[in-house]
Amino acid sequence: MSKLFYFTLLTLLYSASAISQTADFDLRAFIEAFLLRETRQITDKVTIEIKPNALPRSAQSCFRPEAFLAPGRRAWGQTIVGIRCEEPRWTLYVPTRVRVEGSYLAAARPLSAGTVLAAADWAPMTGDIAAQPAGVLRTPEQASGATLRVAVAAGTALRTDQLLVASAVQRGQRVRVVYRGDGFEVSNEGVALTAAVEGQTVQVRLRDGKTIQGIAHIGGIVEVLR
C-alpha cells in the first residue's frame, strides 16, 4: 500500500467522522446543556425554555461549536445565548429563558411604609424567582424585624430595595473594635472613618493612630477576624 493511498484513506476516514459528528449536532440540546452548566450552582429547580421559532431553520453544521453569553449577562431569566463556529465561520444568537423555581416571600396584606415586618405580614410563595425583580426576600430571617421604607401591595414579592437599611456605624462614631480568633477575643477602641451598614466593611482609626478594616455590626461594634 503506497503512502499516498494510505494518506488519502486516512483523510477520507477523518472527513467521514467529522461529517457524522456535525450531522448529529443538536442545537437545542447544545444550548440547554450550556445553560445547565452555567446554572449548576443554583440549588433550586432550573428549567430551560427555547421557543421552536427561536432556532434557525437551516443552521450550518459545526464540528466544534462554542456557546457564550454577552459580557455582563448571566443565565437567569430572559437571556440570549450566542453560538459561534470557527469552521465554517458563523455566529448566531438564540433567545432563551431560564426558569428558577423556588420559594420567596410576598406581602400577605397591604403593608404601609414604616411597617416593621413580622411573620403575619408575609406569606411564602412558589414560582419563577428569575422572573421576579432583583433582591427578592426568600427566608423569614431576611424579613423579620426589617422596616419597610415604601408601601407594598398585597401579593407583591418583598424585596431588599423596599427595606430601610439601618446604619450600624456612622462616620466619626467611637466604636469598639473586637479581634476574634481561635479561642481568644481582644477589644480595643477607635473612631470610624466611614459609615457602614450591618455586615459592611468599615475603616477605623485606633487610638495609636493605626488604621484597620473590620466588619460593622449594630451597636457600634467592628469585628476583625484573625
N, C-alpha and C positions, 0 to 999 in steps of 0.2 A: 504494500500500500504506500503510495507516494505521499510526501509531506504535504503537497498541495491538496490532494484529495482528503487527507486527514484534517487539515485546517478547514477546508470547506465544510466537511461533515460536522465539525465542532461548531462552526458558525451557524449552520442551519439548526442544530440542536439547541443552541443558546437562544436563537431567534424564536424558535417554537416555544421554548419555555417562557420567554418574555411575553409572547403573544397570549399564551394561556393564562398567565398571571394578570395581565391587563384586562383580558376578556372577563375574568372573574371579579374585577374591581366593582364593588357595590358602593356607590357614592353615599347613599343614605346610611348604610351601615358604617362606613368610614367616618362620617361626621358624628354619628351617635357615639361611636367608640371614643372619638377625640373629646367630646363634651363630657362623657362619663369619666374619662381620665382627669379632666380639668376640675371635676367636682368630687373627686374621690374622698376628699377630707370632710365633706358635708355628711353629717350623721342622719339627717332627715331623708325621706324617700325622694329621689330625683327622677324625673321623667323628662325625656327629650321629645319635643314636638317639631316635626318638619312637614309643612303642608306639601301635598303632592305637586302643586303648581310652582313651588319654590325651587324644585330641582330642574335643571336644564334637560330638555328632551333629547338632546344629541351631544352630550359631553364627550370629548375625546378621551380615550383610554390613557392611562398613565402608569408607568412601571413603578415609580416611587413618588406618589403624591404626598404633599405636606399640608397639614391644616394649621391655621393660625387665627388669632383674634387681633383686632386692631389695638394699637397701644392705648392703654388706659381702660380697655374693656375687659370684662370677665364673663365667665359662663354663668349667667344669672339673669333670669327674666328674658325679655326680648333682646336678642343679640344676633350678630351676623358673623358667620364663620367663613373665613377665606380659605380657598383651596388653590394651591399653586403646583405647577408641574414644570420641571426643567426640560424634559424631553418626551414629547414635543412641548414647547414652551407655551403655557397658557395659565391664566388665573381667573377664578370665578368666585362669586360671593353668594352665600346662601343664607337667607333669613331663617332663624330658628327661635324656639322658645324653650327655656329651661325652667321647668316647674319644680318647686321645692315644697313638698307637702309637710307641714308641721303645725305645731300649736303656737298660739300667740294670745295676748290679752286685748280685749276690746271693752269699751265703756259699757257697763251693764245698764246705765241710765244716763240721762243728760247730766253732764258734770260742768259746774261753773268754774271760772278761773279762781284760784286760791284754794280749791279743794285739796285737802290732804288725803291722799289715796289710802283706802283700806280695802279689805277683802270684799266688802259688799259693793264696791264701786266698779269692779271689773268682772268679766266673765271669760272663761277660756274658750277660744275658737280654734277651729282647724281649717286650714286652707293653704293656698299657694303663697308662701312667705315672699317669694321672689316678685309677686305681683303687688305687694304692699310697699308703701313708701319706706325709705331707709330708716333704720333706728327703731323698728317695732319692738315693743317690750314683750318678752317671751316667758318670763318667770315671775312669780309673785314677789320674789326678792328684789327684782328690779323696780317694782312699782310701790311696794309697801312703804308708807311714810313720805313718799315724794309729793311735792306740791305742784299742782297744775298752774301754769302761767297763762293759759288760754282756756276758753270753754271747749268742751268736746261733746259732740252729739252722741246719742246712744247708738251702740253698734259700731262705732268708729274705732279702729285699731289705736291703741295707746302707743305713743312714740316718745323717744328721748327729747325731741325738739319741742314737745309740749310741756316739758317739765322745767321748773325753776332749778337752776344749778346753784346750790349754796356754796359760797366760798369757804374753804377750810382754813386758808391763811391769807391775810391781807398784807400788801406791801408795807414795810416798816413796822410790822407787828413783832413783838417779842414772842419767841416760840421756844418750846422745849425740844431739844434735839435728842433723840433716843438711838443709841447704837445697839444693834442686836446681832448676836452671833450664836454659835453652838454653846449653849449653857451659860451665856452671860448677857447682861444688859447694863449699859452705862448711859447716864444722862448728862446733858450739857445745855447751855442756853445760848441764844443768838437772836439775830434780827433778820426777818425775811426780806430779801432784796426784790422778790417778785411776788405777785399774787398767784394763788393756785386753788383749784377745786379739789375735792376728795380724790386721792389716788394719782394726782398730777405731780410731776417733778417740780421742785421749788429750790431756789438758791438761798442759802443762809450764810450770813457773816457771823462767825463765832466771836466770843469776847476777846480772843487773842488776835483777831483780825483775819484769820484764815477763812476762806470761802469754801463751803461744801455743798453738795447736792443731796436731796433726800426726797422721800415721798410724803406729800402733805396729807394730814388727817384732820378731821373735825376736832376742834378744841385747841388749835394752835400747836399741834404735835407734828414733828417732822421725823420720819423714821429712816435711818441709814442702816442698810443691811451689810454685814461683813461675812 
